[in-house]
Amino acid sequence: MIACARHILVKTAAEAEKLKKRIQQGEDFAKLAKKYSECPSGKKGGDLGEFRPGQMVKAFDQVVFKKAILEIHGPVKTQFGFHLIQTLYRN
């Protein structure tokens, strides 16, 4: 199985919740990722490209390979911080 996802990584759950609300109100995910994400992928609008199960941390995989596609999931806590995750596709 392969999936493609994008995410926004921030330090706190509260910050993630604020960004999630802004996305739900119509703000652009990629623009917010560029501005706020602490991950190097933020430069690419949060795009992580394609990956397989086991390449990301477990909590991340759980969302990408099991939850609904195109929805914004999170905040998801990992050792890196709090993520908002959107799976673009998987097969």
PyMOL Python script that loads the backbone (N, CA, C, O; Angstrom):
from pymol import cmd

cmd.read_pdbstr("""\
ATOM      1  N   MET A   1       0.842  -1.185   0.000  1.00  0.00           N
ATOM      2  CA  MET A   1       0.000   0.000   0.000  1.00  0.00           C
ATOM      3  C   MET A   1       0.884   1.245   0.000  1.00  0.00           C
ATOM      4  O   MET A   1       1.921   1.287   0.662  1.00  0.00           O
ATOM      5  N   ILE A   2       0.461   2.244  -0.745  1.00  0.00           N
ATOM      6  CA  ILE A   2       1.159   3.533  -0.797  1.00  0.00           C
ATOM      7  C   ILE A   2       0.151   4.624  -0.496  1.00  0.00           C
ATOM      8  O   ILE A   2      -1.010   4.539  -0.897  1.00  0.00           O
ATOM      9  N   ALA A   3       0.602   5.657   0.219  1.00  0.00           N
ATOM     10  CA  ALA A   3      -0.263   6.802   0.487  1.00  0.00           C
ATOM     11  C   ALA A   3       0.512   8.086   0.207  1.00  0.00           C
ATOM     12  O   ALA A   3       1.742   8.103   0.183  1.00  0.00           O
ATOM     13  N   CYS A   4      -0.235   9.138   0.003  1.00  0.00           N
ATOM     14  CA  CYS A   4       0.339  10.469  -0.136  1.00  0.00           C
ATOM     15  C   CYS A   4      -0.404  11.361   0.845  1.00  0.00           C
ATOM     16  O   CYS A   4      -1.634  11.380   0.875  1.00  0.00           O
ATOM     17  N   ALA A   5       0.359  12.106   1.652  1.00  0.00           N
ATOM     18  CA  ALA A   5      -0.280  12.950   2.658  1.00  0.00           C
ATOM     19  C   ALA A   5       0.469  14.267   2.803  1.00  0.00           C
ATOM     20  O   ALA A   5       1.608  14.414   2.360  1.00  0.00           O
ATOM     21  N   ARG A   6      -0.202  15.212   3.432  1.00  0.00           N
ATOM     22  CA  ARG A   6       0.450  16.460   3.809  1.00  0.00           C
ATOM     23  C   ARG A   6       0.096  16.734   5.254  1.00  0.00           C
ATOM     24  O   ARG A   6      -0.909  16.237   5.763  1.00  0.00           O
ATOM     25  N   HIS A   7       0.929  17.530   5.916  1.00  0.00           N
ATOM     26  CA  HIS A   7       0.669  17.793   7.328  1.00  0.00           C
ATOM     27  C   HIS A   7       1.198  19.163   7.728  1.00  0.00           C
ATOM     28  O   HIS A   7       1.986  19.787   7.017  1.00  0.00           O
ATOM     29  N   ILE A   8       0.743  19.596   8.874  1.00  0.00           N
ATOM     30  CA  ILE A   8       1.252  20.800   9.519  1.00  0.00           C
ATOM     31  C   ILE A   8       1.694  20.360  10.905  1.00  0.00           C
ATOM     32  O   ILE A   8       0.918  19.755  11.645  1.00  0.00           O
ATOM     33  N   LEU A   9       2.939  20.662  11.258  1.00  0.00           N
ATOM     34  CA  LEU A   9       3.491  20.281  12.553  1.00  0.00           C
ATOM     35  C   LEU A   9       3.711  21.530  13.400  1.00  0.00           C
ATOM     36  O   LEU A   9       4.408  22.460  12.993  1.00  0.00           O
ATOM     37  N   VAL A  10       3.096  21.534  14.601  1.00  0.00           N
ATOM     38  CA  VAL A  10       3.260  22.654  15.534  1.00  0.00           C
ATOM     39  C   VAL A  10       3.568  22.116  16.921  1.00  0.00           C
ATOM     40  O   VAL A  10       3.489  20.911  17.158  1.00  0.00           O
ATOM     41  N   LYS A  11       3.922  23.015  17.842  1.00  0.00           N
ATOM     42  CA  LYS A  11       4.355  22.596  19.171  1.00  0.00           C
ATOM     43  C   LYS A  11       3.220  22.214  20.118  1.00  0.00           C
ATOM     44  O   LYS A  11       3.401  21.356  20.981  1.00  0.00           O
ATOM     45  N   THR A  12       2.041  22.847  19.966  1.00  0.00           N
ATOM     46  CA  THR A  12       0.968  22.613  20.938  1.00  0.00           C
ATOM     47  C   THR A  12      -0.329  22.166  20.272  1.00  0.00           C
ATOM     48  O   THR A  12      -0.594  22.472  19.110  1.00  0.00           O
ATOM     49  N   ALA A  13      -1.127  21.433  21.047  1.00  0.00           N
ATOM     50  CA  ALA A  13      -2.445  20.993  20.558  1.00  0.00           C
ATOM     51  C   ALA A  13      -3.326  22.209  20.296  1.00  0.00           C
ATOM     52  O   ALA A  13      -4.094  22.223  19.334  1.00  0.00           O
ATOM     53  N   ALA A  14      -3.219  23.231  21.147  1.00  0.00           N
ATOM     54  CA  ALA A  14      -4.041  24.437  20.992  1.00  0.00           C
ATOM     55  C   ALA A  14      -3.743  25.128  19.657  1.00  0.00           C
ATOM     56  O   ALA A  14      -4.654  25.574  18.959  1.00  0.00           O
ATOM     57  N   GLU A  15      -2.474  25.207  19.324  1.00  0.00           N
ATOM     58  CA  GLU A  15      -2.076  25.825  18.056  1.00  0.00           C
ATOM     59  C   GLU A  15      -2.625  25.014  16.876  1.00  0.00           C
ATOM     60  O   GLU A  15      -3.109  25.578  15.895  1.00  0.00           O
ATOM     61  N   ALA A  16      -2.544  23.690  16.986  1.00  0.00           N
ATOM     62  CA  ALA A  16      -3.068  22.819  15.936  1.00  0.00           C
ATOM     63  C   ALA A  16      -4.575  23.013  15.771  1.00  0.00           C
ATOM     64  O   ALA A  16      -5.080  23.073  14.649  1.00  0.00           O
ATOM     65  N   GLU A  17      -5.289  23.111  16.892  1.00  0.00           N
ATOM     66  CA  GLU A  17      -6.745  23.309  16.844  1.00  0.00           C
ATOM     67  C   GLU A  17      -7.095  24.625  16.145  1.00  0.00           C
ATOM     68  O   GLU A  17      -8.032  24.681  15.348  1.00  0.00           O
ATOM     69  N   LYS A  18      -6.336  25.683  16.450  1.00  0.00           N
ATOM     70  CA  LYS A  18      -6.587  26.993  15.818  1.00  0.00           C
ATOM     71  C   LYS A  18      -6.415  26.906  14.311  1.00  0.00           C
ATOM     72  O   LYS A  18      -7.227  27.436  13.553  1.00  0.00           O
ATOM     73  N   LEU A  19      -5.353  26.234  13.879  1.00  0.00           N
ATOM     74  CA  LEU A  19      -5.096  26.091  12.446  1.00  0.00           C
ATOM     75  C   LEU A  19      -6.163  25.229  11.780  1.00  0.00           C
ATOM     76  O   LEU A  19      -6.587  25.511  10.659  1.00  0.00           O
ATOM     77  N   LYS A  20      -6.593  24.179  12.472  1.00  0.00           N
ATOM     78  CA  LYS A  20      -7.638  23.300  11.936  1.00  0.00           C
ATOM     79  C   LYS A  20      -8.913  24.099  11.680  1.00  0.00           C
ATOM     80  O   LYS A  20      -9.563  23.941  10.647  1.00  0.00           O
ATOM     81  N   LYS A  21      -9.259  24.957  12.635  1.00  0.00           N
ATOM     82  CA  LYS A  21     -10.453  25.804  12.478  1.00  0.00           C
ATOM     83  C   LYS A  21     -10.322  26.711  11.260  1.00  0.00           C
ATOM     84  O   LYS A  21     -11.273  26.880  10.497  1.00  0.00           O
ATOM     85  N   ARG A  22      -9.154  27.286  11.088  1.00  0.00           N
ATOM     86  CA  ARG A  22      -8.927  28.188   9.953  1.00  0.00           C
ATOM     87  C   ARG A  22      -9.074  27.445   8.627  1.00  0.00           C
ATOM     88  O   ARG A  22      -9.635  27.981   7.671  1.00  0.00           O
ATOM     89  N   ILE A  23      -8.570  26.212   8.569  1.00  0.00           N
ATOM     90  CA  ILE A  23      -8.703  25.402   7.351  1.00  0.00           C
ATOM     91  C   ILE A  23     -10.176  25.087   7.103  1.00  0.00           C
ATOM     92  O   ILE A  23     -10.655  25.171   5.972  1.00  0.00           O
ATOM     93  N   GLN A  24     -10.889  24.724   8.172  1.00  0.00           N
ATOM     94  CA  GLN A  24     -12.315  24.404   8.040  1.00  0.00           C
ATOM     95  C   GLN A  24     -13.133  25.617   7.604  1.00  0.00           C
ATOM     96  O   GLN A  24     -14.203  25.476   7.013  1.00  0.00           O
ATOM     97  N   GLN A  25     -12.618  26.808   7.901  1.00  0.00           N
ATOM     98  CA  GLN A  25     -13.308  28.033   7.479  1.00  0.00           C
ATOM     99  C   GLN A  25     -12.883  28.471   6.087  1.00  0.00           C
ATOM    100  O   GLN A  25     -13.290  29.533   5.616  1.00  0.00           O
ATOM    101  N   GLY A  26     -12.068  27.658   5.430  1.00  0.00           N
ATOM    102  CA  GLY A  26     -11.748  27.916   4.034  1.00  0.00           C
ATOM    103  C   GLY A  26     -10.341  28.403   3.740  1.00  0.00           C
ATOM    104  O   GLY A  26     -10.005  28.636   2.578  1.00  0.00           O
ATOM    105  N   GLU A  27      -9.502  28.563   4.769  1.00  0.00           N
ATOM    106  CA  GLU A  27      -8.124  28.990   4.488  1.00  0.00           C
ATOM    107  C   GLU A  27      -7.355  27.844   3.834  1.00  0.00           C
ATOM    108  O   GLU A  27      -7.683  26.673   4.024  1.00  0.00           O
ATOM    109  N   ASP A  28      -6.343  28.194   3.075  1.00  0.00           N
ATOM    110  CA  ASP A  28      -5.583  27.226   2.299  1.00  0.00           C
ATOM    111  C   ASP A  28      -4.589  26.443   3.164  1.00  0.00           C
ATOM    112  O   ASP A  28      -3.724  27.027   3.815  1.00  0.00           O
ATOM    113  N   PHE A  29      -4.726  25.127   3.161  1.00  0.00           N
ATOM    114  CA  PHE A  29      -3.866  24.236   3.955  1.00  0.00           C
ATOM    115  C   PHE A  29      -2.389  24.505   3.649  1.00  0.00           C
ATOM    116  O   PHE A  29      -1.584  24.675   4.565  1.00  0.00           O
ATOM    117  N   ALA A  30      -2.039  24.541   2.365  1.00  0.00           N
ATOM    118  CA  ALA A  30      -0.638  24.693   1.962  1.00  0.00           C
ATOM    119  C   ALA A  30      -0.056  26.021   2.435  1.00  0.00           C
ATOM    120  O   ALA A  30       1.091  26.071   2.878  1.00  0.00           O
ATOM    121  N   LYS A  31      -0.835  27.093   2.344  1.00  0.00           N
ATOM    122  CA  LYS A  31      -0.347  28.402   2.790  1.00  0.00           C
ATOM    123  C   LYS A  31      -0.098  28.406   4.296  1.00  0.00           C
ATOM    124  O   LYS A  31       0.898  28.958   4.765  1.00  0.00           O
ATOM    125  N   LEU A  32      -1.008  27.789   5.049  1.00  0.00           N
ATOM    126  CA  LEU A  32      -0.836  27.718   6.496  1.00  0.00           C
ATOM    127  C   LEU A  32       0.368  26.840   6.856  1.00  0.00           C
ATOM    128  O   LEU A  32       1.105  27.143   7.794  1.00  0.00           O
ATOM    129  N   ALA A  33       0.557  25.758   6.108  1.00  0.00           N
ATOM    130  CA  ALA A  33       1.710  24.887   6.352  1.00  0.00           C
ATOM    131  C   ALA A  33       3.010  25.657   6.125  1.00  0.00           C
ATOM    132  O   ALA A  33       3.949  25.551   6.915  1.00  0.00           O
ATOM    133  N   LYS A  34       3.059  26.432   5.041  1.00  0.00           N
ATOM    134  CA  LYS A  34       4.266  27.206   4.732  1.00  0.00           C
ATOM    135  C   LYS A  34       4.574  28.191   5.852  1.00  0.00           C
ATOM    136  O   LYS A  34       5.734  28.407   6.204  1.00  0.00           O
ATOM    137  N   LYS A  35       3.526  28.781   6.403  1.00  0.00           N
ATOM    138  CA  LYS A  35       3.712  29.823   7.416  1.00  0.00           C
ATOM    139  C   LYS A  35       3.988  29.266   8.815  1.00  0.00           C
ATOM    140  O   LYS A  35       4.805  29.821   9.550  1.00  0.00           O
ATOM    141  N   TYR A  36       3.307  28.168   9.190  1.00  0.00           N
ATOM    142  CA  TYR A  36       3.348  27.726  10.584  1.00  0.00           C
ATOM    143  C   TYR A  36       4.042  26.396  10.865  1.00  0.00           C
ATOM    144  O   TYR A  36       4.477  26.163  11.992  1.00  0.00           O
ATOM    145  N   SER A  37       4.156  25.524   9.871  1.00  0.00           N
ATOM    146  CA  SER A  37       4.682  24.181  10.145  1.00  0.00           C
ATOM    147  C   SER A  37       6.150  24.215  10.540  1.00  0.00           C
ATOM    148  O   SER A  37       6.946  24.945   9.950  1.00  0.00           O
ATOM    149  N   GLU A  38       6.500  23.417  11.544  1.00  0.00           N
ATOM    150  CA  GLU A  38       7.890  23.324  12.013  1.00  0.00           C
ATOM    151  C   GLU A  38       8.658  22.239  11.259  1.00  0.00           C
ATOM    152  O   GLU A  38       9.856  22.058  11.478  1.00  0.00           O
ATOM    153  N   CYS A  39       7.981  21.527  10.385  1.00  0.00           N
ATOM    154  CA  CYS A  39       8.612  20.459   9.604  1.00  0.00           C
ATOM    155  C   CYS A  39       9.189  21.060   8.321  1.00  0.00           C
ATOM    156  O   CYS A  39       8.602  21.981   7.753  1.00  0.00           O
ATOM    157  N   PRO A  40      10.334  20.549   7.860  1.00  0.00           N
ATOM    158  CA  PRO A  40      10.883  21.031   6.580  1.00  0.00           C
ATOM    159  C   PRO A  40       9.885  20.908   5.419  1.00  0.00           C
ATOM    160  O   PRO A  40       9.976  21.654   4.444  1.00  0.00           O
ATOM    161  N   SER A  41       8.936  19.971   5.520  1.00  0.00           N
ATOM    162  CA  SER A  41       7.925  19.804   4.462  1.00  0.00           C
ATOM    163  C   SER A  41       7.018  21.028   4.355  1.00  0.00           C
ATOM    164  O   SER A  41       6.321  21.196   3.355  1.00  0.00           O
ATOM    165  N   GLY A  42       7.024  21.878   5.373  1.00  0.00           N
ATOM    166  CA  GLY A  42       6.205  23.094   5.338  1.00  0.00           C
ATOM    167  C   GLY A  42       6.499  23.942   4.113  1.00  0.00           C
ATOM    168  O   GLY A  42       5.599  24.568   3.554  1.00  0.00           O
ATOM    169  N   LYS A  43       7.755  23.961   3.696  1.00  0.00           N
ATOM    170  CA  LYS A  43       8.148  24.732   2.511  1.00  0.00           C
ATOM    171  C   LYS A  43       7.388  24.280   1.268  1.00  0.00           C
ATOM    172  O   LYS A  43       7.163  25.059   0.341  1.00  0.00           O
ATOM    173  N   LYS A  44       6.994  23.000   1.268  1.00  0.00           N
ATOM    174  CA  LYS A  44       6.251  22.445   0.129  1.00  0.00           C
ATOM    175  C   LYS A  44       4.756  22.362   0.450  1.00  0.00           C
ATOM    176  O   LYS A  44       4.045  21.518  -0.097  1.00  0.00           O
ATOM    177  N   GLY A  45       4.288  23.233   1.329  1.00  0.00           N
ATOM    178  CA  GLY A  45       2.874  23.222   1.692  1.00  0.00           C
ATOM    179  C   GLY A  45       2.497  22.029   2.555  1.00  0.00           C
ATOM    180  O   GLY A  45       1.329  21.650   2.638  1.00  0.00           O
ATOM    181  N   GLY A  46       3.509  21.440   3.200  1.00  0.00           N
ATOM    182  CA  GLY A  46       3.260  20.294   4.075  1.00  0.00           C
ATOM    183  C   GLY A  46       3.292  18.955   3.363  1.00  0.00           C
ATOM    184  O   GLY A  46       3.091  17.911   3.983  1.00  0.00           O
ATOM    185  N   ASP A  47       3.546  18.983   2.057  1.00  0.00           N
ATOM    186  CA  ASP A  47       3.497  17.754   1.249  1.00  0.00           C
ATOM    187  C   ASP A  47       4.617  16.791   1.641  1.00  0.00           C
ATOM    188  O   ASP A  47       5.794  17.152   1.620  1.00  0.00           O
ATOM    189  N   LEU A  48       4.243  15.575   1.995  1.00  0.00           N
ATOM    190  CA  LEU A  48       5.211  14.546   2.379  1.00  0.00           C
ATOM    191  C   LEU A  48       5.495  13.569   1.236  1.00  0.00           C
ATOM    192  O   LEU A  48       6.349  12.692   1.365  1.00  0.00           O
ATOM    193  N   GLY A  49       4.787  13.720   0.133  1.00  0.00           N
ATOM    194  CA  GLY A  49       4.973  12.796  -0.983  1.00  0.00           C
ATOM    195  C   GLY A  49       4.393  11.426  -0.668  1.00  0.00           C
ATOM    196  O   GLY A  49       3.563  11.283   0.230  1.00  0.00           O
ATOM    197  N   GLU A  50       4.833  10.429  -1.409  1.00  0.00           N
ATOM    198  CA  GLU A  50       4.329   9.064  -1.220  1.00  0.00           C
ATOM    199  C   GLU A  50       5.172   8.291  -0.221  1.00  0.00           C
ATOM    200  O   GLU A  50       6.392   8.444  -0.171  1.00  0.00           O
ATOM    201  N   PHE A  51       4.518   7.469   0.564  1.00  0.00           N
ATOM    202  CA  PHE A  51       5.238   6.602   1.496  1.00  0.00           C
ATOM    203  C   PHE A  51       4.405   5.374   1.810  1.00  0.00           C
ATOM    204  O   PHE A  51       3.205   5.325   1.538  1.00  0.00           O
ATOM    205  N   ARG A  52       5.071   4.380   2.392  1.00  0.00           N
ATOM    206  CA  ARG A  52       4.426   3.109   2.719  1.00  0.00           C
ATOM    207  C   ARG A  52       4.237   2.986   4.232  1.00  0.00           C
ATOM    208  O   ARG A  52       4.869   3.714   4.997  1.00  0.00           O
ATOM    209  N   PRO A  53       3.359   2.056   4.668  1.00  0.00           N
ATOM    210  CA  PRO A  53       3.221   1.831   6.113  1.00  0.00           C
ATOM    211  C   PRO A  53       4.573   1.521   6.741  1.00  0.00           C
ATOM    212  O   PRO A  53       5.377   0.777   6.179  1.00  0.00           O
ATOM    213  N   GLY A  54       4.810   2.099   7.906  1.00  0.00           N
ATOM    214  CA  GLY A  54       6.058   1.838   8.615  1.00  0.00           C
ATOM    215  C   GLY A  54       7.141   2.874   8.367  1.00  0.00           C
ATOM    216  O   GLY A  54       8.155   2.886   9.066  1.00  0.00           O
ATOM    217  N   GLN A  55       6.945   3.741   7.385  1.00  0.00           N
ATOM    218  CA  GLN A  55       7.958   4.767   7.106  1.00  0.00           C
ATOM    219  C   GLN A  55       7.787   5.991   8.004  1.00  0.00           C
ATOM    220  O   GLN A  55       8.730   6.755   8.211  1.00  0.00           O
ATOM    221  N   MET A  56       6.587   6.168   8.529  1.00  0.00           N
ATOM    222  CA  MET A  56       6.313   7.283   9.445  1.00  0.00           C
ATOM    223  C   MET A  56       6.099   6.703  10.845  1.00  0.00           C
ATOM    224  O   MET A  56       5.973   5.489  11.004  1.00  0.00           O
ATOM    225  N   VAL A  57       6.058   7.570  11.853  1.00  0.00           N
ATOM    226  CA  VAL A  57       5.798   7.080  13.207  1.00  0.00           C
ATOM    227  C   VAL A  57       4.397   6.476  13.274  1.00  0.00           C
ATOM    228  O   VAL A  57       3.524   6.818  12.476  1.00  0.00           O
ATOM    229  N   LYS A  58       4.194   5.575  14.234  1.00  0.00           N
ATOM    230  CA  LYS A  58       2.960   4.779  14.296  1.00  0.00           C
ATOM    231  C   LYS A  58       1.685   5.623  14.345  1.00  0.00           C
ATOM    232  O   LYS A  58       0.729   5.333  13.626  1.00  0.00           O
ATOM    233  N   ALA A  59       1.658   6.658  15.181  1.00  0.00           N
ATOM    234  CA  ALA A  59       0.448   7.488  15.309  1.00  0.00           C
ATOM    235  C   ALA A  59       0.096   8.135  13.971  1.00  0.00           C
ATOM    236  O   ALA A  59      -1.077   8.308  13.642  1.00  0.00           O
ATOM    237  N   PHE A  60       1.117   8.486  13.212  1.00  0.00           N
ATOM    238  CA  PHE A  60       0.934   9.108  11.902  1.00  0.00           C
ATOM    239  C   PHE A  60       0.361   8.084  10.922  1.00  0.00           C
ATOM    240  O   PHE A  60      -0.602   8.359  10.207  1.00  0.00           O
ATOM    241  N   ASP A  61       0.978   6.893  10.903  1.00  0.00           N
ATOM    242  CA  ASP A  61       0.499   5.800  10.040  1.00  0.00           C
ATOM    243  C   ASP A  61      -0.957   5.454  10.310  1.00  0.00           C
ATOM    244  O   ASP A  61      -1.727   5.199   9.384  1.00  0.00           O
ATOM    245  N   GLN A  62      -1.332   5.447  11.596  1.00  0.00           N
ATOM    246  CA  GLN A  62      -2.708   5.097  11.974  1.00  0.00           C
ATOM    247  C   GLN A  62      -3.715   6.003  11.269  1.00  0.00           C
ATOM    248  O   GLN A  62      -4.765   5.545  10.820  1.00  0.00           O
ATOM    249  N   VAL A  63      -3.390   7.271  11.177  1.00  0.00           N
ATOM    250  CA  VAL A  63      -4.285   8.231  10.525  1.00  0.00           C
ATOM    251  C   VAL A  63      -4.247   8.049   9.007  1.00  0.00           C
ATOM    252  O   VAL A  63      -5.286   7.924   8.359  1.00  0.00           O
ATOM    253  N   VAL A  64      -3.049   8.037   8.460  1.00  0.00           N
ATOM    254  CA  VAL A  64      -2.904   8.014   7.001  1.00  0.00           C
ATOM    255  C   VAL A  64      -3.465   6.745   6.373  1.00  0.00           C
ATOM    256  O   VAL A  64      -4.075   6.801   5.305  1.00  0.00           O
ATOM    257  N   PHE A  65      -3.266   5.602   7.025  1.00  0.00           N
ATOM    258  CA  PHE A  65      -3.679   4.344   6.399  1.00  0.00           C
ATOM    259  C   PHE A  65      -5.021   3.819   6.886  1.00  0.00           C
ATOM    260  O   PHE A  65      -5.506   2.809   6.374  1.00  0.00           O
ATOM    261  N   LYS A  66      -5.638   4.489   7.874  1.00  0.00           N
ATOM    262  CA  LYS A  66      -6.909   3.964   8.396  1.00  0.00           C
ATOM    263  C   LYS A  66      -8.079   4.955   8.380  1.00  0.00           C
ATOM    264  O   LYS A  66      -9.237   4.540   8.337  1.00  0.00           O
ATOM    265  N   LYS A  67      -7.790   6.245   8.413  1.00  0.00           N
ATOM    266  CA  LYS A  67      -8.876   7.240   8.514  1.00  0.00           C
ATOM    267  C   LYS A  67      -9.280   7.766   7.141  1.00  0.00           C
ATOM    268  O   LYS A  67      -8.623   7.499   6.135  1.00  0.00           O
ATOM    269  N   ALA A  68     -10.375   8.518   7.125  1.00  0.00           N
ATOM    270  CA  ALA A  68     -10.947   9.017   5.873  1.00  0.00           C
ATOM    271  C   ALA A  68      -9.954   9.891   5.099  1.00  0.00           C
ATOM    272  O   ALA A  68      -9.205  10.680   5.675  1.00  0.00           O
ATOM    273  N   ILE A  69      -9.977   9.722   3.784  1.00  0.00           N
ATOM    274  CA  ILE A  69      -9.129  10.488   2.876  1.00  0.00           C
ATOM    275  C   ILE A  69      -9.704  11.902   2.706  1.00  0.00           C
ATOM    276  O   ILE A  69     -10.919  12.098   2.716  1.00  0.00           O
ATOM    277  N   LEU A  70      -8.814  12.867   2.551  1.00  0.00           N
ATOM    278  CA  LEU A  70      -9.114  14.284   2.295  1.00  0.00           C
ATOM    279  C   LEU A  70      -9.664  15.060   3.494  1.00  0.00           C
ATOM    280  O   LEU A  70      -9.813  16.279   3.412  1.00  0.00           O
ATOM    281  N   GLU A  71      -9.963  14.391   4.591  1.00  0.00           N
ATOM    282  CA  GLU A  71     -10.381  15.112   5.793  1.00  0.00           C
ATOM    283  C   GLU A  71      -9.140  15.565   6.542  1.00  0.00           C
ATOM    284  O   GLU A  71      -8.064  14.988   6.388  1.00  0.00           O
ATOM    285  N   ILE A  72      -9.299  16.607   7.356  1.00  0.00           N
ATOM    286  CA  ILE A  72      -8.191  17.079   8.188  1.00  0.00           C
ATOM    287  C   ILE A  72      -8.303  16.364   9.532  1.00  0.00           C
ATOM    288  O   ILE A  72      -9.288  16.543  10.248  1.00  0.00           O
ATOM    289  N   HIS A  73      -7.311  15.562   9.875  1.00  0.00           N
ATOM    290  CA  HIS A  73      -7.309  14.816  11.131  1.00  0.00           C
ATOM    291  C   HIS A  73      -6.310  15.426  12.099  1.00  0.00           C
ATOM    292  O   HIS A  73      -5.249  15.907  11.702  1.00  0.00           O
ATOM    293  N   GLY A  74      -6.665  15.398  13.363  1.00  0.00           N
ATOM    294  CA  GLY A  74      -5.739  15.884  14.374  1.00  0.00           C
ATOM    295  C   GLY A  74      -6.410  16.861  15.319  1.00  0.00           C
ATOM    296  O   GLY A  74      -7.599  17.150  15.193  1.00  0.00           O
ATOM    297  N   PRO A  75      -5.637  17.363  16.262  1.00  0.00           N
ATOM    298  CA  PRO A  75      -4.203  17.181  16.415  1.00  0.00           C
ATOM    299  C   PRO A  75      -3.819  15.733  16.769  1.00  0.00           C
ATOM    300  O   PRO A  75      -4.460  15.088  17.599  1.00  0.00           O
ATOM    301  N   VAL A  76      -2.764  15.252  16.122  1.00  0.00           N
ATOM    302  CA  VAL A  76      -2.199  13.929  16.380  1.00  0.00           C
ATOM    303  C   VAL A  76      -0.844  14.149  17.038  1.00  0.00           C
ATOM    304  O   VAL A  76       0.041  14.787  16.468  1.00  0.00           O
ATOM    305  N   LYS A  77      -0.691  13.608  18.257  1.00  0.00           N
ATOM    306  CA  LYS A  77       0.547  13.833  19.016  1.00  0.00           C
ATOM    307  C   LYS A  77       1.593  12.776  18.661  1.00  0.00           C
ATOM    308  O   LYS A  77       1.307  11.579  18.654  1.00  0.00           O
ATOM    309  N   THR A  78       2.810  13.240  18.366  1.00  0.00           N
ATOM    310  CA  THR A  78       3.956  12.348  18.198  1.00  0.00           C
ATOM    311  C   THR A  78       5.115  12.968  18.983  1.00  0.00           C
ATOM    312  O   THR A  78       4.962  14.016  19.611  1.00  0.00           O
ATOM    313  N   GLN A  79       6.268  12.311  18.938  1.00  0.00           N
ATOM    314  CA  GLN A  79       7.418  12.870  19.649  1.00  0.00           C
ATOM    315  C   GLN A  79       7.886  14.187  19.028  1.00  0.00           C
ATOM    316  O   GLN A  79       8.683  14.906  19.631  1.00  0.00           O
ATOM    317  N   PHE A  80       7.405  14.504  17.845  1.00  0.00           N
ATOM    318  CA  PHE A  80       7.811  15.737  17.160  1.00  0.00           C
ATOM    319  C   PHE A  80       6.940  16.934  17.518  1.00  0.00           C
ATOM    320  O   PHE A  80       7.358  18.082  17.362  1.00  0.00           O
ATOM    321  N   GLY A  81       5.718  16.661  18.001  1.00  0.00           N
ATOM    322  CA  GLY A  81       4.777  17.733  18.311  1.00  0.00           C
ATOM    323  C   GLY A  81       3.373  17.298  17.939  1.00  0.00           C
ATOM    324  O   GLY A  81       3.017  16.127  18.075  1.00  0.00           O
ATOM    325  N   PHE A  82       2.580  18.244  17.471  1.00  0.00           N
ATOM    326  CA  PHE A  82       1.183  17.971  17.124  1.00  0.00           C
ATOM    327  C   PHE A  82       0.974  18.211  15.630  1.00  0.00           C
ATOM    328  O   PHE A  82       1.345  19.253  15.090  1.00  0.00           O
ATOM    329  N   HIS A  83       0.373  17.224  14.983  1.00  0.00           N
ATOM    330  CA  HIS A  83       0.180  17.275  13.536  1.00  0.00           C
ATOM    331  C   HIS A  83      -1.289  17.443  13.182  1.00  0.00           C
ATOM    332  O   HIS A  83      -2.176  16.921  13.857  1.00  0.00           O
ATOM    333  N   LEU A  84      -1.523  18.186  12.105  1.00  0.00           N
ATOM    334  CA  LEU A  84      -2.787  18.115  11.380  1.00  0.00           C
ATOM    335  C   LEU A  84      -2.419  17.346  10.113  1.00  0.00           C
ATOM    336  O   LEU A  84      -1.475  17.703   9.408  1.00  0.00           O
ATOM    337  N   ILE A  85      -3.169  16.300   9.840  1.00  0.00           N
ATOM    338  CA  ILE A  85      -2.807  15.405   8.732  1.00  0.00           C
ATOM    339  C   ILE A  85      -3.957  15.308   7.738  1.00  0.00           C
ATOM    340  O   ILE A  85      -5.115  15.146   8.123  1.00  0.00           O
ATOM    341  N   GLN A  86      -3.624  15.408   6.470  1.00  0.00           N
ATOM    342  CA  GLN A  86      -4.611  15.185   5.415  1.00  0.00           C
ATOM    343  C   GLN A  86      -4.029  14.161   4.451  1.00  0.00           C
ATOM    344  O   GLN A  86      -2.994  14.397   3.827  1.00  0.00           O
ATOM    345  N   THR A  87      -4.707  13.017   4.335  1.00  0.00           N
ATOM    346  CA  THR A  87      -4.298  11.994   3.371  1.00  0.00           C
ATOM    347  C   THR A  87      -4.903  12.372   2.033  1.00  0.00           C
ATOM    348  O   THR A  87      -6.119  12.519   1.916  1.00  0.00           O
ATOM    349  N   LEU A  88      -4.068  12.528   1.034  1.00  0.00           N
ATOM    350  CA  LEU A  88      -4.542  12.938  -0.293  1.00  0.00           C
ATOM    351  C   LEU A  88      -5.041  11.731  -1.088  1.00  0.00           C
ATOM    352  O   LEU A  88      -6.049  11.820  -1.789  1.00  0.00           O
ATOM    353  N   TYR A  89      -4.337  10.610  -0.979  1.00  0.00           N
ATOM    354  CA  TYR A  89      -4.799   9.369  -1.599  1.00  0.00           C
ATOM    355  C   TYR A  89      -4.020   8.196  -1.012  1.00  0.00           C
ATOM    356  O   TYR A  89      -2.962   8.374  -0.408  1.00  0.00           O
ATOM    357  N   ARG A  90      -4.554   7.014  -1.198  1.00  0.00           N
ATOM    358  CA  ARG A  90      -3.825   5.789  -0.863  1.00  0.00           C
ATOM    359  C   ARG A  90      -4.358   4.672  -1.740  1.00  0.00           C
ATOM    360  O   ARG A  90      -5.512   4.705  -2.169  1.00  0.00           O
ATOM    361  N   ASN A  91      -3.517   3.684  -2.005  1.00  0.00           N
ATOM    362  CA  ASN A  91      -3.973   2.558  -2.832  1.00  0.00           C
ATOM    363  C   ASN A  91      -3.335   1.266  -2.339  1.00  0.00           C
ATOM    364  O   ASN A  91      -3.589   0.199  -2.899  1.00  0.00           O
TER     365      ASN A  91
END
""", "prot")
cmd.dss("prot")
cmd.show_as("cartoon", "prot")
cmd.util.cbc("prot")
cmd.orient("prot")
